[in-house]
Amino acid sequence: MDNIESRGNSEVVIAVLTFKRPDDIARIIPLLIEQAVSITPSASVLVVDNDPDGGAREDVAQASGGSDLVRYVHEPTPGIAAARNKALEEAGGARYLVFIDDDETPFPNWLRLLMTTLRDTGAQAVVGSVVSDYEIPLTDWVKAGRFFDRRRLPTGTDVSVAATNNLLLDVNWVNSIGLRFDNHFGVTGGSDTLFTRQLHVAGGRMVWNDEAEVIDRVPAKRTHAKWVLQRAYRSGNGWSRVSLYMAGSGAHIGLRARLVGRGLIRLVGGSTRALLGLLTRDMTHQAKGLRTACRGAGLLLGALGQHYSEYRR
């Protein structure tokens, strides 16, 4: 067991965070080992287990097949922010850290493409694209609302915010400005939004690579109307919270008022569109209207201090 906990000396660390997902760990670790051996400089895989009981230890040992490229660490503090910070801490002397979710599948050359873009552009971060793959077919209603549409941008496009489901970081630069994921957002979600917005504000450049793709496997329970509308709500809620937090204690009432106003516009406009869709039996207006209304409600209530706890256990 010692070999999966020893500190490595690789220049690139691929970090995958996990919480009670043994099947995902068994599937993704061999794929990440393949990615690690495919590039120069040296690369390794780091698994951060956020289960307080450390339940993934044996799963990682089995999935790694004794490979010295895989390292296991335990972060018992609940919340995704603590696990992300553990990855930054355990990257050790590595120059680069790549985040990928445990339920994703990287395309061939994924890691190489991320690294090439970072070197060619001199950026401090590179963001790759995410492609959804559904366990069951989406309903016509969810399709009409385009709830799973993800952004696709030309490679080389500068961006100002990103998630950590496909993100390469220059660890030296991140450490030089003392940037970390904020535990205030540990169970509510949004710590990656805050982190990347702060990176951008601090002068860090984030560049998009559209070919560095990962597949996100969407389980059936996340394809129904209730879940996708909740996601729209928490997206708006998180944006308000992050915006207010970045403004600091000196945030004036004007920012809160603007967020409330934007939320109200979306809430009223989306509800009106949904009602129109109901009256005209137009599924697209119904679904898109409700999506906009839920995001608006999230913006509004987030500005008024209500928090949605995405990672509550």
N, C-alpha and C positions, 0 to 999 in steps of 0.2 A: 504493500500500500504506500510505502514511502515515496516511490517513484512518481506518483501522481500528485504529490504535495511539495516536491522539491522545487526550488526557485530556478528558473531557466535563465539563459543568457541570450535569447533570440532578440533580433532587432525589431521584429514585427510580432505582435501578440493579437490573436483573434479571440475576442471575449464573447462567451455565450452565457447569459444569465438564465437560471432555471429555478422553478419552484414546483416540485412534485409532478414532474413530467418524465417518467422513466422511458416511455416509448419514444419521445422526441429526442432524448439524450442518446438512446441506442441508435437512432437513425442519423443524427446530425454529426456526431463526433467522427465517424469514418470519413464523411464528406469533407469536414474541415481539415482533417489530416491530409487528405489529397490536395486541398488548396495550399496547405502550409509547405508541402514538399515541392510544389510546382513553381515556387518563386525563389529568386535571390534578391535580397539577403535572407538570412535564416528567419524562419517563422515558427511559431508554436501556438498551441490552443490552450486557453484558460477557461475553465468552467467555474462560475461563481454560483454556489448553491445557497439560495435564500430561504431554504427550509430551516426553521429553528432546530429541528432534529437532525439536520445533516443527512437527510435520507438519500441523496443522490450519490453519496460516496462510492458505494458498491457498484451502482449503475455506471458511473464514469470509469471505474477500474475495469469493468467488463467490456464496455464499449471501446475503450482505448486499446485493448488487446496487448497491453504491456508497452505501448509506444512511449518513448521518453519525450515525445513532442506534446503530450497532454498533461496538464496540471490542474488539480482540483483544489479549490479553496472554499471555505465555509464562511458565510456572512449571516449570522443569526438575527441581526437587527431587521425587523420587518420593514418592507418598503423598497420599491424599485430604485430610489435614489441611493440608498445605502449600498445596494448591490452594485450599482454603476460606479460609485466611489471606490468600492473594494476592487473593482477591475482596474481603475486608474492607479490605485495604490500597489496592486500586485503586478502591474506591468513592469515594475522594477526599473531596470536599466534600459528597457526597450525604447526605441525612438518612436514607434508607431503603434497605435491601438485601434483595432477594428471591432465595432459592435455589430452583432447579428443576433436575431431572436432564435430561441431554441425550436420554434415551430416553422422555421423557414428553411429553404433549400437554395444554396447558391448555384448560379449558372457556372459552367466551365469558364475558367479564366477570370472569374469574378474578382478575386484578390489582386491578380496581376493588373487588371484594368484600373482598379482603385489606386494602386500604387503608382502606375504610370501617369495618371492624371495629376496626382499630387506632385510628382517630380517635375512634370512638364510645366505646371502652372505656378509652382512655388506656393501653393495654397497651404493653409493650416488645417483644412478639413476637406474631405471629399464625400459627397452624398450620392449613393447609388439609388437606382429605381427599384420599386417593389411591385411585383405582379401577383394578383390574387388568383388562387386556385380553390374551387369550392367543393366541399365534401358532398353537397347535394346541389342540384340546379337552383339558381335564384328564382324566386317567384316573379311574375310579371310586374307586380307592384314595386318590389325592391329594384328591379331593373329600371323601371320608369323613373324612379327617384334618383338613380345614379349614385346610390349610397356608397358604392365601392370604387367609384372612379378615383384614380390616383394620379398625381401630377406626373407628367412626362415632359422633360425639357431637353433642348439640344445640349449635347455634351459640351462642357466649357462654360455653361451659363452660371453666373454668380447667384447665390441664394443667401437669404438672411436668416432662415430658420429651418430646422430639420428635426426628424425623430432619430432615435438610436437603433432603428431596426436595420440600417444599412449605412454605417457611418465610419469613416476612417479619420483618425485624429493624429496630429503631430503632438505627441505627448510632451516633448520638451517645451514646445510653445505654450501648451495648456498649463504646464507646471510653472512656467516663467511668469505667468500673470495670476497664479494662484486660483485658477478656476476649478470649481467642483460642482457637483449636482447638489441642489439644495434640499435638505431633509424636510423642510416645510412642505414639500410636494411629494414626500415619500409614498403616501398612501392615496393621495388625491390624483396623482398623475400630473404631467406637465413639467416635470423636472428636466426633461430633455428639451422641451420648448424653451424654457428659461435659460438653460445652459447654452444652447446654440444662439439664442438672441444675445446673450451676454458676450459670447465669443465674437459675434459680429460687431457689436457696439465697441468692444475692446480693440477693434482693428483687424481681427482675424478674417481671412478670406475663406469662404466655403464655395466649392465648385461642384457642379453637377456632372455625373457621368451616367448617361442614359443606358449604356450597354452593360454596366456593372450591375446586373440584375440578380435579385433573389425572389424566390417564389414564396408567398405567404399562404399557408394552408388555412383556409377559413372553415372552421367546423360548422356543422349544421345549426348548432344553438346560436350562432352569431349571424344567421341569415334571415331571422324573422323580423317582423316590423318593430316589435318592442325594443330589440337590441339595437337596431340601426338608428332608431330615433333617440335612444339613450346616448348613443355615441355622438350624435349631432349635438345633443344638449351638453355633454361633458366637454366637447370641443370648444363650444362657446364659453362655457364656465371657466375652463382652464385658461383661455385667452385673456379674459378679464382679470383673473387672478394674477397671471404672470405680468400683465401690463401694469397693474397697480403695484406689484412687488418691485418691479424694476424702477418704478418712479420713487420708491423709498418712502421714508416716514414724512418727507416734505411734500408728498403728492397733494396737490390742491384739489379742491372740489370740482374744478373744471374737468379733469381727466375722468373722474367718476361719473360726472354728468354726461360726458361724451359717450362713455361706454353704455350708460343707461339709455341714452338716446339711440345709439346704434342697435341696442338690443330691442328696444320698443319698435323701431322701424321694421326690423326683421320679424318680430313677433306678430305685429299687426299685418304687415304685408304678406307674410307667409300664411297666416290664418285666412286672410281674404282670398289668396290664391287657392288654398285647399278647399274653402267653401265653394268657390267658383267651380273647381274640379268636381266637387260632389254634385252640384246642381246640373252640370253639363255632362256628368259621367266621364270626365276626362281623367284617366288614371295618372297621367304625367303631372297635371296641375295638382292633383290630390297629394301625390307622393313628394314632389319637389316643394310644394307649399308647406307641408308638415315638417319637412327637413329644415327649411328656412326658419319656420316658427320655433322649432325646438332649439336650434342654434341661437336664435334671438333670446329665448327664455334663459338659456345658459349664460349668455353675455350679460343680460339684465340682472339676474340673481347673483352672478359672480361679482358684479360691480357693487352689489348691495351687501356682500359679505358671505353669501351662502356657498359652501364648498361641496363638490361631488367627490366622494371617495372611491375612485376607480379600483384601487388595490386593497380595499378594506378586507380583512380576513375574519 
